């Protein structure tokens, strides 16, 4: 079995951003986290995604992460440079290229809803300025607009540096339609699911893989899934998919999934604090025990 021929296919971890007890970015903790991820068998690290709390980071903090993170892992590394300010995005992209990142990720403009025509014009203009390979991040629940399969396919046909998309839409048919439409124009275009449990449906539809928050905790599980897929081991793949489905319960524990994921990492590996910049997310003793039972 095979996926798309994209260099960005496989299993991605959208890394959390560790903070110390005072709430500052903890580069040493990020290094410990990356060291574990780097030997897990996954393919790519995504810095400053949604789970990485990019929207809560200052521009200077984001530049700091871009300068420091690349040297912490030999894995392929991609940076989310999304912002509502184009000049900030371009500054982040330039820093990413200087630091040796393999690509950048960009959201559509958010807060203001965008029409399909606006999205087309936006990404065409942005492509001329980014200066390297980039992926779109489709997250309609947070941006208020959807990158339709027809728009993505049109952009993929026109723009060689547009190499893929993270599709965070809780609808299998949307992911499948993206794969089908982009396959008509590009064999190397990566359609990655933004939902952990959509890994197998994505692959079965001809997609590239998954960008999964659970990879912060159980990256080996997803790496094994990709190995099973590539070797055609359907019984093992089925077992892993069922395990992933059970672990999805972590997203129902607590008020804030970012803090919950960080809490799980800190309890299982003691590599970072559970601190996030989202308020009211600290878990109770009972919720922490629920996490422990989930991963036993």
BAFI-3210 file (N, C-alpha, C; in Angstrom, 3 decimals, decimal comma, padded with zeros to 6 digits):
// residues 296
n [1|2|3|4|5|6|7|8|9|10|11|12|13|14|15|16|17|18|19|20|21|22|23|24|25|26|27|28|29|30|31|32|33|34|35|36|37|38|39|40|41|42|43|44|45|46|47|48|49|50|51|52|53|54|55|56|57|58|59|60|61|62|63|64|65|66|67|68|69|70|71|72|73|74|75|76|77|78|79|80|81|82|83|84|85|86|87|88|89|90|91|92|93|94|95|96|97|98|99|100|101|102|103|104|105|106|107|108|109|110|111|112|113|114|115|116|117|118|119|120|121|122|123|124|125|126|127|128|129|130|131|132|133|134|135|136|137|138|139|140|141|142|143|144|145|146|147|148|149|150|151|152|153|154|155|156|157|158|159|160|161|162|163|164|165|166|167|168|169|170|171|172|173|174|175|176|177|178|179|180|181|182|183|184|185|186|187|188|189|190|191|192|193|194|195|196|197|198|199|200|201|202|203|204|205|206|207|208|209|210|211|212|213|214|215|216|217|218|219|220|221|222|223|224|225|226|227|228|229|230|231|232|233|234|235|236|237|238|239|240|241|242|243|244|245|246|247|248|249|250|251|252|253|254|255|256|257|258|259|260|261|262|263|264|265|266|267|268|269|270|271|272|273|274|275|276|277|278|279|280|281|282|283|284|285|286|287|288|289|290|291|292|293|294|295|296]
n.u [000,841|000,370|000,928|000,296|002,870|004,241|006,858|006,202|004,583|003,172|003,489|002,889|003,896|002,270|003,787|003,518|004,131|006,427|006,191|007,753|007,419|006,978|005,741|007,150|008,636|010,114|012,950|014,768|013,094|011,627|013,626|014,045|011,589|011,548|013,720|012,737|010,622|012,050|013,192|011,111|010,011|008,296|007,581|007,657|007,949|005,805|005,981|004,603|001,849|-001,764|-002,048|000,366|000,035|000,292|-001,175|-001,093|001,408|003,955|005,340|008,113|008,602|007,876|009,782|012,025|011,549|011,737|014,424|015,676|014,541|015,007|017,532|017,197|016,274|016,695|014,667|012,402|011,150|008,547|007,138|004,493|003,450|001,342|-000,655|-002,555|-001,415|000,318|002,989|004,167|003,914|005,596|008,032|008,341|008,407|010,745|012,608|012,234|013,186|015,881|016,681|016,542|014,180|011,869|009,503|006,665|003,588|000,383|-002,519|-005,772|-006,872|-008,090|-010,792|-012,089|-014,514|-013,994|-014,582|-014,652|-013,386|-011,847|-010,107|-008,705|-007,348|-005,863|-004,077|-002,713|-001,334|000,162|001,821|003,697|005,307|006,278|008,553|009,344|008,560|005,195|002,358|-001,165|-003,457|-006,340|-008,990|-011,890|-013,602|-012,268|-011,438|-013,575|-013,982|-013,854|-011,520|-012,236|-012,402|-012,228|-011,019|-008,568|-007,495|-007,263|-005,356|-003,207|-002,602|-001,628|000,500|003,596|005,067|003,193|002,559|000,940|-001,787|-003,223|-006,042|-008,353|-011,099|-014,031|-015,094|-015,266|-015,813|-015,101|-012,320|-011,731|-012,675|-010,919|-008,542|-009,158|-009,653|-007,232|-005,468|-005,998|-004,514|-001,983|000,466|002,129|001,092|000,282|-002,297|-003,247|-004,747|-006,267|-007,308|-006,791|-007,919|-008,603|-006,608|-006,386|-008,729|-007,938|-005,594|-006,640|-008,178|-006,280|-004,699|-002,106|-001,444|-001,347|-001,716|-001,264|-002,348|-002,104|000,335|002,184|002,160|001,932|003,707|004,940|002,895|001,500|003,561|003,995|001,594|001,861|003,962|002,714|000,763|002,321|003,495|001,364|000,025|-002,813|-004,291|-002,735|-002,830|-005,544|-005,837|-004,292|-005,674|-008,052|-007,088|-006,234|-008,730|-009,850|-008,119|-008,802|-010,523|-009,176|-009,499|-011,841|-011,464|-011,263|-011,227|-009,707|-007,996|-005,302|-003,886|-004,585|-003,303|-000,633|-000,506|-000,728|001,663|003,542|003,006|003,549|006,155|007,649|008,906|008,269|006,383|002,837|001,898|-000,036|-001,157|-003,783|-006,691|-008,090|-007,687|-006,420|-006,189|-008,230|-007,567|-008,981|-009,395|-006,766|-006,176|-007,900|-006,641|-004,297|-005,356|-006,285|-004,000|-002,729]
n.v [-001,192|002,321|005,869|009,253|010,690|012,669|014,553|015,293|013,445|011,126|010,726|013,355|015,342|017,836|019,881|020,551|023,618|024,054|025,641|027,305|027,392|030,044|030,870|031,406|030,600|027,426|026,375|024,309|022,267|021,875|020,808|018,346|017,171|017,067|015,356|012,875|012,565|012,486|009,980|008,282|007,374|008,883|011,253|014,088|017,264|019,748|023,056|025,421|025,104|024,926|023,482|024,130|026,648|029,054|031,400|032,624|033,513|035,997|038,021|038,151|035,948|033,914|034,201|033,572|030,827|029,846|030,324|028,656|026,056|024,456|023,279|021,323|018,857|016,211|015,638|016,226|019,513|021,835|025,080|026,892|029,915|031,601|034,549|037,534|039,646|040,475|041,332|040,427|037,670|037,282|038,021|035,983|033,772|034,287|034,036|031,348|030,123|030,912|029,505|026,918|025,454|023,164|023,782|026,041|026,719|028,055|029,722|030,628|034,109|035,162|035,924|037,990|036,862|035,004|034,965|032,444|033,473|035,523|033,987|032,602|034,726|035,701|033,593|033,244|035,693|035,568|033,401|034,434|035,843|034,372|032,769|030,074|026,533|025,779|024,986|024,932|025,615|024,372|025,229|025,600|025,937|027,682|029,776|030,690|030,337|028,135|026,190|025,127|022,012|022,547|025,083|024,594|022,694|024,234|026,128|024,420|023,487|025,754|026,729|025,744|025,734|025,405|022,875|021,218|020,468|020,869|019,447|020,286|019,407|018,090|015,891|013,256|013,086|015,564|015,610|013,452|014,451|016,581|015,142|013,691|015,734|017,229|015,277|015,080|017,056|017,123|014,818|014,892|016,282|016,890|015,832|016,097|014,783|016,589|015,455|013,045|010,383|010,054|009,014|006,388|006,391|008,576|007,600|005,406|006,707|007,717|009,695|011,634|011,314|012,130|014,831|014,894|015,498|013,634|012,512|013,822|012,349|009,543|008,862|006,650|004,859|005,902|005,975|003,251|002,588|003,722|002,169|-000,330|000,182|000,692|-001,771|-003,357|-004,635|-005,316|-006,408|-005,540|-002,800|-002,332|-002,975|-000,922|001,334|001,024|001,357|004,032|005,221|004,778|006,289|008,820|009,807|011,453|014,055|014,819|015,217|017,525|021,183|022,355|021,334|021,641|022,079|019,671|017,748|018,540|018,003|015,229|014,571|015,568|013,976|011,411|011,494|013,411|015,655|018,282|021,110|021,335|023,717|026,063|028,759|029,115|029,854|028,447|025,730|023,828|020,552|018,470|016,252|013,904|014,020|013,864|011,281|009,944|010,359|008,871|006,275|005,986|005,687|003,503]
n.w [000,000|-000,568|-000,146|-001,202|-003,290|-001,994|-000,408|002,086|003,231|005,638|009,201|011,319|014,098|015,760|017,701|021,213|022,992|025,393|028,601|031,363|034,995|035,443|033,206|030,891|027,685|027,503|026,446|026,952|027,879|025,554|023,977|025,295|024,812|021,981|021,609|022,402|020,569|018,213|018,019|017,717|015,385|013,847|011,162|010,726|012,348|013,547|014,272|016,496|015,945|016,285|018,701|019,655|020,579|019,099|018,729|021,134|021,506|021,469|018,799|019,067|020,702|018,982|016,987|018,496|019,007|016,393|015,854|017,727|017,702|015,399|015,549|017,407|016,618|014,226|012,490|009,721|009,621|010,121|010,149|011,586|010,421|010,587|010,788|011,469|010,355|007,553|007,220|009,574|009,196|006,992|008,078|009,956|008,225|006,787|008,868|009,404|007,031|007,149|009,364|008,535|008,162|006,627|005,373|005,496|007,248|006,640|007,732|006,419|006,179|009,314|011,584|009,959|007,792|004,780|001,275|-001,330|-003,594|-002,440|-000,877|-002,844|-004,169|-002,044|-001,296|-003,698|-003,892|-001,541|-002,006|-003,762|-002,095|000,057|-000,376|-000,402|000,138|001,044|003,109|003,307|005,979|006,857|008,758|009,430|011,666|013,283|011,679|010,209|007,530|004,695|002,960|-000,015|-001,887|-004,671|-004,839|-003,560|-005,290|-007,617|-006,800|-006,240|-008,782|-010,000|-008,417|-007,720|-005,305|-003,374|-001,436|000,088|002,398|005,590|006,736|008,828|009,395|010,566|008,975|006,954|004,218|003,241|003,499|001,813|-000,658|-001,067|-001,466|-003,810|-005,709|-005,769|-006,576|-009,242|-010,404|-009,263|-008,341|-006,224|-004,132|-000,786|001,178|004,355|007,236|009,887|012,093|014,517|014,516|011,902|010,415|009,132|007,359|005,768|004,520|003,139|001,277|-000,353|000,655|002,393|005,093|008,593|010,934|014,128|017,400|019,444|018,995|020,532|022,807|022,284|020,019|018,851|018,381|016,178|014,336|014,065|012,896|010,344|009,376|009,323|007,425|005,123|004,762|004,272|006,343|007,422|009,673|011,895|011,465|011,792|014,509|015,660|014,793|016,211|018,795|018,662|018,349|020,901|022,473|021,724|023,569|025,274|024,486|025,560|028,190|030,710|030,365|028,413|025,696|025,067|027,490|028,649|027,003|027,458|030,182|030,177|028,851|030,708|032,933|032,046|031,058|032,341|031,256|030,928|032,202|032,971|032,142|030,331|028,209|028,219|029,988|032,973|032,523|034,072|035,337|037,446|040,258|039,822|037,053|036,145|036,959|035,275|032,828|033,285|033,446|030,871|029,323|030,358]
ca.u [000,000|001,163|000,230|000,767|004,322|004,758|007,930|005,635|003,664|003,501|002,963|003,410|003,530|002,177|004,344|003,175|005,193|006,569|006,436|008,186|006,440|006,724|004,989|008,038|008,988|011,171|013,659|015,342|012,017|011,338|014,689|013,760|010,411|011,973|014,624|011,899|009,893|012,979|013,525|009,852|009,645|007,434|008,255|007,766|007,537|005,186|006,204|003,667|000,506|-002,795|-001,699|001,571|-000,400|000,887|-001,966|-000,802|002,830|004,327|006,189|009,485|008,654|007,815|011,103|012,914|011,329|012,274|015,896|016,180|013,943|015,492|018,728|016,864|015,848|017,073|013,486|011,842|010,481|007,711|006,707|003,283|003,762|000,070|-000,904|-003,471|-000,581|001,165|004,403|004,625|004,038|006,783|009,195|008,451|008,822|012,170|013,352|012,156|014,118|017,252|016,980|016,591|012,907|011,589|008,320|005,870|002,143|-000,354|-003,976|-006,443|-007,147|-009,134|-011,660|-012,957|-014,855|-013,484|-015,227|-013,724|-012,586|-010,843|-009,106|-007,887|-006,468|-004,962|-003,000|-001,901|-000,440|001,081|002,792|004,758|006,095|006,778|009,932|009,662|007,441|004,219|001,125|-002,302|-004,045|-007,782|-009,610|-013,057|-014,193|-011,538|-011,209|-014,825|-014,042|-013,402|-010,805|-012,971|-011,574|-012,002|-010,041|-007,267|-007,014|-006,856|-004,098|-002,162|-002,246|-000,934|001,587|004,436|005,528|002,068|002,855|000,024|-002,803|-003,746|-007,489|-008,946|-012,547|-014,542|-015,970|-014,433|-016,034|-014,341|-010,940|-011,681|-012,836|-009,649|-007,588|-009,557|-009,514|-005,823|-004,815|-006,210|-003,556|-000,658|000,692|003,016|000,430|-000,014|-003,499|-003,059|-005,882|-005,991|-007,932|-005,992|-008,580|-008,834|-005,406|-006,664|-009,573|-007,146|-004,719|-007,465|-008,656|-005,131|-004,087|-000,690|-001,209|-002,057|-001,044|-002,021|-001,945|-001,730|001,745|002,961|002,125|002,155|004,143|005,277|001,662|001,213|004,653|003,712|000,470|002,380|004,727|001,743|000,144|003,272|003,784|000,123|-000,380|-004,126|-004,672|-002,040|-003,358|-006,865|-005,626|-003,804|-006,765|-008,963|-006,419|-006,319|-010,104|-010,044|-007,332|-009,445|-011,243|-008,404|-009,987|-013,045|-011,056|-010,880|-011,824|-008,769|-007,254|-003,853|-003,402|-004,759|-002,204|000,593|-000,560|-000,419|003,102|004,299|002,804|004,141|007,571|008,295|009,816|007,817|005,251|001,540|001,489|-000,395|-001,609|-005,240|-007,150|-009,062|-007,496|-005,748|-007,013|-008,417|-006,937|-009,770|-009,123|-005,413|-006,278|-008,538|-005,577|-003,420|-006,057|-006,413|-002,732|-002,179]
ca.v [000,000|003,535|007,139|010,179|010,708|013,903|014,470|015,639|012,393|010,382|011,095|014,609|015,758|019,271|019,883|021,540|024,571|024,010|026,845|027,035|027,756|031,484|031,114|031,715|029,456|026,601|025,749|023,036|021,280|021,575|019,905|017,011|016,669|016,745|014,204|011,673|012,463|012,234|008,554|007,541|006,855|009,795|011,835|015,551|018,071|021,034|024,014|026,533|024,887|025,299|022,893|024,838|027,932|030,151|032,623|033,204|033,859|037,270|037,883|037,874|034,563|033,037|034,276|032,802|029,411|029,537|030,302|027,607|024,724|023,661|022,526|020,373|017,576|015,970|015,356|017,279|020,449|022,826|026,110|027,656|031,345|032,304|035,771|038,445|040,720|039,893|041,629|039,505|036,358|037,254|038,024|034,629|032,877|034,537|033,430|029,898|029,722|031,105|028,477|025,619|024,731|022,552|024,428|026,786|026,495|029,318|029,740|031,739|035,228|034,826|036,961|038,394|035,749|035,173|034,231|031,599|034,345|036,172|032,992|032,356|035,877|035,798|032,608|033,543|036,802|035,132|032,491|035,225|036,524|033,502|032,425|028,662|025,611|026,080|024,230|025,653|025,035|024,585|025,024|026,491|026,218|028,785|030,887|031,169|030,090|026,803|026,017|024,086|021,180|023,162|026,165|023,987|022,086|025,310|026,676|023,405|023,421|026,984|027,145|024,592|025,776|024,998|021,439|020,385|021,096|020,213|019,614|020,076|019,450|016,837|015,353|012,414|013,349|016,764|015,158|012,618|015,300|017,284|014,197|013,372|016,889|017,600|014,194|015,319|018,042|016,946|013,540|015,116|017,184|016,183|016,139|015,513|014,975|017,262|014,696|011,858|009,134|009,989|008,534|005,294|006,842|009,435|006,755|004,605|007,581|008,131|010,861|011,602|010,970|012,812|015,735|014,386|015,955|012,487|012,188|014,340|011,361|008,176|008,929|005,319|004,226|006,390|005,514|001,833|002,553|003,973|000,988|-001,371|000,576|000,544|-003,192|-004,044|-005,429|-004,792|-006,735|-004,635|-001,455|-002,305|-002,925|000,407|002,287|000,873|001,973|005,474|005,601|004,817|007,384|010,097|010,259|012,479|015,375|015,119|015,397|018,899|022,287|022,874|020,165|021,894|021,788|018,237|017,050|018,843|017,279|013,828|014,481|015,795|012,847|010,187|011,613|014,376|016,456|019,667|021,398|021,298|025,099|026,623|030,143|029,101|029,967|027,491|024,398|022,913|019,384|018,001|014,972|012,859|014,085|013,331|009,829|009,468|010,314|007,746|005,032|005,933|005,272|002,293]
ca.w [000,000|-000,646|-000,047|-002,207|-003,428|-001,407|000,584|003,385|003,642|006,842|010,514|011,854|015,454|016,025|019,056|022,226|023,335|026,853|029,383|032,729|036,024|035,349|031,991|029,764|026,840|028,081|025,327|027,399|027,887|024,156|023,546|025,831|024,087|020,617|021,641|022,438|019,311|017,107|017,954|017,797|014,073|013,088|010,005|010,666|013,497|013,241|015,353|016,664|015,439|017,255|019,986|020,071|021,152|018,346|018,866|022,446|021,529|020,860|017,622|019,507|021,167|017,808|016,361|019,363|018,738|015,070|015,950|018,613|017,576|014,274|015,925|018,462|016,063|012,828|011,679|008,895|010,519|009,452|011,094|011,327|010,461|010,418|011,536|010,778|009,810|006,517|007,461|010,622|008,578|006,136|008,968|010,501|007,147|006,526|009,970|009,230|005,970|007,643|010,362|007,887|008,132|005,330|004,799|006,461|007,193|006,759|007,793|005,728|007,075|010,266|012,138|008,852|006,914|003,427|000,195|-002,078|-004,450|-001,600|-000,499|-004,025|-004,375|-000,888|-001,364|-004,878|-003,540|-000,492|-002,622|-004,386|-001,066|001,121|-000,690|-000,218|000,150|002,081|003,199|003,874|007,185|006,750|010,074|009,346|012,970|013,905|010,749|009,647|006,083|004,330|001,696|-000,720|-002,760|-005,977|-004,662|-003,258|-006,523|-008,520|-006,295|-006,396|-010,202|-010,385|-007,539|-007,377|-003,917|-002,526|-001,447|000,850|003,239|006,785|006,674|010,142|009,204|011,100|007,931|006,100|002,806|002,880|003,330|000,605|-001,839|-001,257|-002,041|-005,174|-006,588|-005,944|-007,315|-010,666|-010,919|-008,676|-007,659|-005,081|-003,202|000,456|001,957|005,680|008,128|011,149|013,180|014,789|014,172|010,460|009,726|008,209|006,241|004,893|003,715|002,237|000,203|-001,155|001,259|002,766|006,476|009,670|011,867|015,268|018,723|020,270|018,778|021,651|023,887|021,782|018,615|018,349|017,908|014,832|013,480|013,779|011,949|009,001|008,969|008,997|006,151|004,023|004,566|003,979|007,499|007,793|011,056|012,815|011,234|012,418|015,963|016,024|014,582|017,342|019,946|018,462|018,633|022,353|023,035|021,408|024,767|025,975|024,100|026,342|029,584|031,011|029,610|027,416|025,233|025,068|028,837|028,885|026,326|028,199|031,444|029,878|028,574|031,939|033,847|031,503|030,705|033,233|030,434|030,899|033,070|032,285|031,962|029,044|028,330|028,223|031,367|033,486|031,961|034,988|035,593|038,809|040,554|039,165|035,620|035,946|037,091|034,048|031,822|033,588|033,079|029,414|028,686|031,006]
c.u [000,882|000,277|000,653|002,285|004,950|005,889|007,414|004,601|004,126|002,818|003,672|003,010|003,455|002,572|003,702|004,379|005,337|006,805|006,930|007,126|006,090|005,988|005,814|008,325|010,200|011,856|014,267|014,290|011,623|012,384|014,470|012,593|010,798|012,895|013,827|011,170|010,810|013,325|012,279|009,428|008,698|008,264|008,566|007,298|006,949|005,324|005,123|002,357|-000,517|-002,475|-000,404|001,315|000,171|000,150|-001,741|000,653|003,050|005,187|007,617|009,625|008,635|009,156|012,134|012,774|011,896|013,802|016,392|015,728|014,594|016,671|018,445|016,449|016,323|015,873|013,149|011,029|009,794|007,210|005,401|003,602|002,499|-000,041|-001,966|-002,720|000,412|002,646|004,975|004,825|005,320|008,060|009,420|008,927|010,305|013,034|013,348|013,131|015,560|017,659|016,966|015,314|012,610|010,402|007,653|004,393|001,445|-001,856|-004,526|-006,558|-008,278|-009,697|-012,617|-013,247|-014,414|-014,337|-014,181|-012,838|-011,497|-009,732|-008,159|-006,877|-005,432|-003,780|-002,140|-000,898|000,593|002,174|003,974|005,712|006,761|008,207|010,314|008,410|006,493|003,010|000,040|-002,834|-005,530|-008,451|-010,832|-013,673|-013,530|-011,380|-012,496|-014,931|-013,423|-012,661|-011,434|-012,021|-011,284|-010,967|-008,651|-006,666|-006,528|-005,519|-002,949|-001,691|-001,387|000,398|002,437|004,903|004,423|002,051|001,880|-000,950|-003,079|-005,237|-008,104|-010,447|-013,082|-015,575|-015,105|-014,604|-015,294|-012,886|-010,780|-011,790|-011,577|-008,623|-007,915|-009,314|-008,047|-005,052|-004,958|-005,143|-002,135|-000,545|001,509|002,384|-000,045|-001,297|-003,393|-004,285|-005,433|-006,634|-007,240|-006,627|-008,909|-007,609|-005,741|-007,613|-008,831|-006,279|-005,509|-007,983|-007,522|-004,417|-002,672|-000,442|-001,962|-001,134|-001,826|-001,481|-001,529|-000,274|002,663|003,101|002,515|002,601|004,459|004,050|001,362|002,318|004,454|002,561|000,964|003,205|003,790|001,068|001,078|003,599|002,532|-000,383|-001,711|-004,571|-004,010|-002,568|-004,739|-006,743|-005,209|-004,909|-007,776|-008,380|-006,472|-007,727|-010,381|-009,309|-007,927|-010,239|-010,478|-008,926|-011,284|-012,729|-010,626|-011,523|-010,974|-007,855|-005,745|-003,263|-003,524|-003,644|-000,893|000,636|-000,209|001,072|003,907|004,171|003,500|005,650|008,341|009,279|009,461|006,734|003,957|001,065|001,101|-000,852|-003,132|-005,731|-008,142|-008,890|-006,869|-006,688|-007,120|-007,662|-007,658|-009,524|-007,725|-005,415|-006,949|-007,534|-004,690|-004,072|-006,129|-005,176|-002,067|-002,181]
c.v [001,250|004,755|007,994|010,211|011,971|013,641|014,766|014,624|011,765|010,918|012,346|014,750|017,278|019,491|020,931|022,458|024,587|025,403|026,444|027,521|029,236|031,861|031,480|030,450|028,739|025,821|024,411|021,936|020,898|020,618|018,487|016,365|016,233|015,525|012,904|011,486|012,037|010,764|007,675|006,912|007,735|010,525|013,324|016,182|019,379|021,939|025,093|026,340|025,337|024,760|023,494|026,260|029,148|031,467|033,323|033,618|035,229|037,005|037,538|036,448|033,594|033,042|033,503|031,313|029,004|029,458|029,067|026,193|023,851|022,783|021,411|019,007|017,435|015,733|016,523|018,195|021,554|023,802|026,742|029,137|032,196|033,520|036,566|039,596|040,117|040,142|040,743|038,108|036,256|037,291|036,640|033,645|033,054|033,912|031,909|029,420|029,847|030,004|027,067|024,809|024,266|023,185|025,254|026,468|027,829|029,068|030,764|032,928|034,859|036,084|037,465|037,170|036,048|034,386|033,356|032,437|035,049|035,207|032,702|033,486|035,994|034,840|032,780|034,651|036,359|034,232|033,251|035,836|035,591|033,019|030,977|027,816|025,927|025,176|025,141|024,885|025,371|024,232|025,935|026,854|027,400|029,994|031,464|031,028|028,735|026,840|024,837|023,254|021,827|024,280|025,600|023,370|023,147|025,910|025,688|023,315|024,607|027,190|025,950|024,573|025,452|023,475|020,588|021,190|020,227|020,504|019,264|020,339|018,095|016,245|014,561|012,739|014,600|016,399|014,346|013,460|016,106|016,381|013,939|014,535|017,256|016,526|014,379|016,228|017,843|015,579|013,703|016,006|016,399|016,693|015,364|015,794|015,681|016,578|013,352|010,581|009,014|009,483|007,459|005,704|007,735|008,589|005,932|005,415|008,063|009,343|010,611|011,197|011,857|013,747|015,609|014,864|014,825|012,088|012,819|013,306|009,974|008,201|007,568|004,608|004,628|005,998|004,048|001,694|002,771|002,800|-000,147|-001,077|000,284|-000,920|-004,010|-004,928|-004,903|-005,194|-005,810|-003,220|-001,299|-002,204|-001,536|001,439|002,207|001,501|003,496|005,964|005,697|006,006|008,751|010,645|011,336|013,872|015,760|015,340|016,847|019,907|022,729|021,750|020,384|021,561|020,304|017,431|017,298|018,105|015,815|013,647|014,606|014,616|011,585|010,285|012,617|015,281|017,930|019,865|021,261|022,695|025,399|028,060|030,257|029,054|028,861|026,076|023,389|021,777|019,071|016,691|013,849|012,849|013,573|011,809|009,224|009,387|009,102|006,426|004,872|005,365|004,075|001,121]
c.w [000,000|-000,470|-001,227|-002,217|-002,831|-000,416|001,986|003,853|004,951|008,080|011,013|013,312|015,502|017,482|019,957|022,425|024,851|027,450|030,763|033,720|035,992|034,062|030,786|028,965|027,429|026,955|025,735|027,423|026,460|023,597|024,043|025,088|022,672|020,584|021,646|021,117|018,166|016,946|017,904|016,469|013,289|012,031|010,123|011,967|012,990|014,458|015,323|015,921|016,470|018,637|020,538|020,522|020,421|018,556|020,201|022,583|020,894|019,628|018,024|020,028|019,987|017,071|017,180|019,096|017,382|015,094|016,689|018,252|016,511|014,671|016,933|017,935|014,627|011,919|010,754|009,810|009,727|010,503|010,650|011,486|010,350|011,329|010,786|010,130|008,822|006,786|008,561|010,054|007,753|006,962|009,563|009,434|006,837|007,618|009,854|008,161|006,448|008,614|009,782|007,938|006,714|004,619|005,891|006,229|007,394|006,789|006,817|006,688|008,035|010,916|011,066|007,988|005,486|002,429|-000,498|-003,003|-003,639|-001,202|-001,655|-004,216|-003,261|-001,027|-002,610|-004,570|-002,514|-001,048|-003,222|-003,377|-000,058|000,872|-000,459|-000,198|001,313|001,978|003,752|005,078|007,143|008,074|010,166|010,681|013,648|012,978|010,177|008,145|005,791|002,999|000,966|-001,583|-004,108|-005,898|-004,414|-004,512|-007,506|-008,091|-006,490|-007,840|-010,615|-009,667|-007,106|-005,925|-002,914|-002,512|-000,650|001,684|004,456|006,822|008,021|010,041|009,643|010,161|006,962|004,624|002,337|002,617|002,054|-000,659|-002,112|-001,933|-003,512|-006,132|-006,819|-006,694|-008,830|-011,259|-010,403|-008,009|-006,394|-004,019|-001,981|001,092|003,265|006,531|009,396|012,332|013,315|014,243|012,681|009,695|008,701|007,084|005,259|003,963|002,708|001,054|-000,696|-000,613|001,746|004,205|007,438|010,436|013,163|016,600|019,639|020,083|019,810|022,764|023,393|020,316|018,025|017,786|016,470|013,852|013,104|012,797|010,524|008,496|008,560|007,663|004,982|003,744|004,261|005,103|008,039|009,196|012,079|012,685|011,884|013,931|016,408|015,863|015,729|018,597|019,855|018,796|020,124|022,979|022,721|022,578|025,516|025,664|024,817|027,814|029,789|030,090|028,432|026,951|025,227|026,432|029,152|028,242|027,061|029,531|031,240|029,618|029,865|032,894|033,348|031,310|031,560|032,481|030,419|031,948|032,267|031,908|030,514|029,268|028,208|029,667|031,722|032,992|032,895|035,389|037,079|039,010|039,828|037,651|035,294|036,041|035,861|032,910|032,032|033,178|031,565|028,758|029,367|030,044]
res [x|x|x|x|x|x|x|x|x|x|x|x|x|x|x|x|x|x|x|x|x|x|x|x|x|x|x|x|x|x|x|x|x|x|x|x|x|x|x|x|x|x|x|x|x|x|x|x|x|x|x|x|x|x|x|x|x|x|x|x|x|x|x|x|x|x|x|x|x|x|x|x|x|x|x|x|x|x|x|x|x|x|x|x|x|x|x|x|x|x|x|x|x|x|x|x|x|x|x|x|x|x|x|x|x|x|x|x|x|x|x|x|x|x|x|x|x|x|x|x|x|x|x|x|x|x|x|x|x|x|x|x|x|x|x|x|x|x|x|x|x|x|x|x|x|x|x|x|x|x|x|x|x|x|x|x|x|x|x|x|x|x|x|x|x|x|x|x|x|x|x|x|x|x|x|x|x|x|x|x|x|x|x|x|x|x|x|x|x|x|x|x|x|x|x|x|x|x|x|x|x|x|x|x|x|x|x|x|x|x|x|x|x|x|x|x|x|x|x|x|x|x|x|x|x|x|x|x|x|x|x|x|x|x|x|x|x|x|x|x|x|x|x|x|x|x|x|x|x|x|x|x|x|x|x|x|x|x|x|x|x|x|x|x|x|x|x|x|x|x|x|x|x|x|x|x|x|x|x|x|x|x|x|x|x|x|x|x|x|x|x|x|x|x|x|x]
***
